[in-house]
Amino acid sequence: MPINILMPALSPTMERGNLAKWLKKEGDAVKSGDVIAEIETDKATMEVEAVDDGTIAKILVPEGTHDVAVNDVIAVLAGEGEDVSSAAAGKPQPSSKPAAEPATSAAASAPPQSPAVSSVTSNGAPHAAPSAPAHGEGRVFASPLARRLAQQAGIDLGRINGSGPHGRVIARDVEQAQAGGALKTAPAAQPTLSAAPSLSDQQIRALFKDGSYDEQPHDSMRKIIAQRLVQAKQTIPHFYLTIECNLDRLLAAREQINAQAPKDKDGKPAYKLSVNDFVIKALALALQRVPDANVTWTEGALLKHRSSDVGVAVAIPGGLITPVVRDAHQKSLSAISHEMKDFAARARNRRLKPEEYQGGSTAVSNLGMYGIKEFAAVINPPQATILAVGAGEQRAVVIDGKIEIANMMTVTLSTDHRAVDGALGAELLSAFKLLIENPVMMVV
Amino acid sequence: MTDTSFDVIIIGSGPGGYVAAIRAAQLGLKTAIVEKSYLGGICLNWGCIPTKALLRSAEIFRAMQHAKDYGLGADNVRFDLKAVVARSRGVSKRLNDGVGFLMKKNKIMVIWGAASIDAPGEITVKAAKSEPPKGALREGRYRAKHIIIATGARPRVLPGLEPDGDRVWSYFEAMVPETLPKSLLVIGSGAIGIEFASFYRAMGSEVTVVEVLPQILPVEDAEIAALARKQLEKQGIKILTGAKVSKLDKKPGSVVATIDSGDGKQQTATFERVISAVGVVGNVEQLGLDKLGVEIQGGTIVADGVGRTNVPGIYAIGDVAGPPMLAHKAEHQGVICVEAIKGLHPHPLDKSLIPGCTYCHPQIASVGLTEAKAKEQGRDIKVGRFPFAGNGKAIALGEDQGLIKVIFDKATGRMLGAHMIGAEVTELIQGYVVAMNLETTEAELMHTVFPHPTLSEMMKEAVLDAYGQALNV
C-alpha cells in the first residue's frame, strides 16, 4: 500500500501552511526520521520528517505552494518493495480538496488583472462554481438547513456568526441574520490580509507607474503580522502611559555584575546582561506586584494569570516575532539573558516552535538601540499590555532643584482598556519604574 | 472529621441527578448527591426500567402464543407472575447497584436523607427511613457553591381517584402485582397508562382505558394514535375517550367506577383493580423553596435553558423543572447544567428535539411537531408515510402492522417531526433525532444509504414519499 504523506499540523491551531521546500525529490529513498520537507507556518519554518521507510513516489504539492490545508496529501510514499510507478499512478486525491488546489491558490495570489485564471484549474478544465468558499478562505461550517436558508435569503454564509457547536452556522443564526441581526462586516471567509482598504489592490497599483516597482508576494509571516495588528488596532481599545526612568543605578549595577561574571577557559564571560534583560525582569516583577494588570481579556471572562510570561519583540529579516519568556518573575537575570540570546538566534533562522511565541500577558518592544527616544507599540493579542522602550541616554534633569546629568530612558505602556483601566496601568508602570530605578529591589 | 463542603450538591439521584453528578465529577468539581430512597430514582427503580422488564416478559409470552405462525410449537404456554415481577425487580436492583458503583468510581459522596435548602449554598439533610448504602454520609448540614434540585416527580392524585395501594394503584403497586387482576381499569392514556394496559392485557386481564381527551396518547400525532387505538382494541382493550371517571366506589376486593362518557350519559362498571395514571407532578415541596423565593409555576420550578433558577446558586433539572417529564431530558439537562456551572457555555436544551417513546405493543415513538401542531403554526408542510407492510424485514419478522410518518417544512425542507408506530420503532426514532439535531434537510436523508434489509429503510422511504419518490409502495 502506498503511504500518503499529509500536511502536518505544527501547532494545535494551525489550519494551513506553506510548503516552503522539498528536501527530497521523486524517486528518493527515505528512512523514517529523514527530513523530507520544510513547512512554513505563521512565523516559523518547521521540518517534516518521514514516519515510514520507502521511496517518494509522487510529490503532489509543489515547493512554494501557499496555504496548504492541514491533512491534505502532499506526497505519496511507496513502501519498501513496492513498485514506485504504480504507487505514483494510484495516487490518491488529496483528502479534503481537489488535486488542482495548489494551482488555484497560486492563481488567487496572482495579479488580479487576470481574474479569469482563478476559475480555471491548472489542467484547463473549467472549475465548477464552488458552493463552499474558495480555497484560502477557510471552510464555513454550517448545517445543511442553514446553507439552504442562507441561499434562499441571499445571505452570504460567511457573514453569519455561527452559534452552533464549534461555531457552526445553524438555522437559528440565519433566521436571526434575516431578521436584521448583525452580520460580520467582512466575509468571515476572508481572513483579511490587511484592513479591507477602501482601495482595491488594482486601484492601488494604478497609482504607480508600471515597472516602477518590484512586487514581493506576502509570506505567511507578513500576512500574520498584517492580520493580527489590524485585529489588535481594530478590536483593542488602546491607551498609552508614558514615564521616564532614571537608569543611573541600573547601569552601575549592570557594569558591576557583568564585570564580576565568571569566565570560562577561553576568557568568555558566563553572562553579559543587557539593559533589556533588566527591563524584562522588572516588568515581570511589576506584574506580580500589580497582579490585576497581569490579565487577558476574553468575551466571557478576564483571565488573571499567575505567572509573568513576557513576550519580547525580536526583529528578524522580513518581520518580527515575539518569543515569550515564561515565568520571567522567577528567573534570574542571567537565565533571562541566556534565554533571550537563544530565542533571538533561533528566531532569525525561523526555528522557533509555536508554543515558544504564543501566549504571554505582556510584551517588551525595545527600539532604544536605534536611538528612538519614545514610541507607542501595538498590543499583541492575547496580551493586555506592551511596553515600548526608548533609548537610554544622558539628559539634563532637575534633581533637588538643580540641573544635573542623568541617564534617562522613556517607556510607554500600551494598554488594553477592556482589561486594564488607566489607574491600574499607571500603578503597573510606577511599579516598573521603582524596580528599574532601584534594580537591587529585583533581588528581593 | 468528614468534609461537608462541596462545589456541587445534587438533590435527588434519578437519571438527571446521578448523571449530573458524574459529569460534575468528570469536570473536577467536588460533588455530593443526596438521596432518601433509591439510587437511580424512579426511572431505574419504579419507572422506565422495571416496566421495560415487565413488557419484555409480555412480549415473549405473546411471541410464544404465536409460535405456530413461525412454524414452531409451544404448548401449554403459561407464566408465573411472581417470577415475572421478580425478574423486573432484579433488573432494577442491578441498575441500582450500578449507580452506587458509578458514584464510588467517580468519587461522588452519597448523602443519605431528605434535603432542604436553608440558604443558597447551605442544605440540611434529615435522616431517611430507608437503609443507607455503605459509605453514605448521614444527616447533617452541608455546604455547596451550587445546589442542583433534581427531585423528580410523583404520581398526580386527583380527588376521588386517590390510590390506596390496595385496589386503586399508582405505578408503584402496578409494577409488583401479587396476582393478576381479572379486570382492570386504567385511568389515563399517556405513556404510563397505555404501557400498563398493554402489559396486563398481554397477561390476560380484561382492560378498560378511560381518557378524558378525545384521543389516546394525547401528545402523539393523531394519525398514529388512531392506529394505536385500532391495534389495542384488536387485542381486546376497551378504550373510552372523551370520558371521565367521576367516582370510585370501593367494595371488598373490587371497585365500582362511575364513568361519564361525555355525552351526558353515565355508566358504572366493576373492576378488580384500578390504575390511576393521570400524570405526574413535580416534587417541589419540603425543599424550603418558598422561603428562598425560588420561582415555581404550575407545580414545577422555573429554570432557564441551562437549569438556572431565579435564585443564584440554585438550579433545577429534570421533571421538577417542568415538562416534558422524561428521563432522557433530565439527563441532558443535568449535563448542560453542570457544564454551565463549570463555565463551559453549553448549548441550552432545545425542547423541540426531545424524542418520546411508548413501549406498548405496538411501540410508538416520535420527535418534533405533530401534523396538527405544524399546521397550527401556519406552516406549509409536506407529509411522507411508509407502511410496515411495504418493508421486507417487517414482513420477515411477522410485524407488518405499523407506519412511519415524517413532516417537512415545504419551503425549506426542514424536518419538523417524525412519528412512528410498529415493531422496534423506539430504537429507530433516534436516526431522525440525529438528523434533526444536525439540521439535515430532506436532501441529506435521501442521500444517506440505509442498510437492507432493515426496518430503518422505511425511514428513508417515508422521506422519499414526502417528495413523491417512494419506491416500495
Interface residues (C-beta under 8 A of the other chain):
Chain A: S143 P144 L145 A146 R148 L149 Q152 G164 P165 I170 A171 G300 A301
Chain B: G343 H345 H347 A411 T412 G413 R414 L438 E439 T440 T441 A443 E444
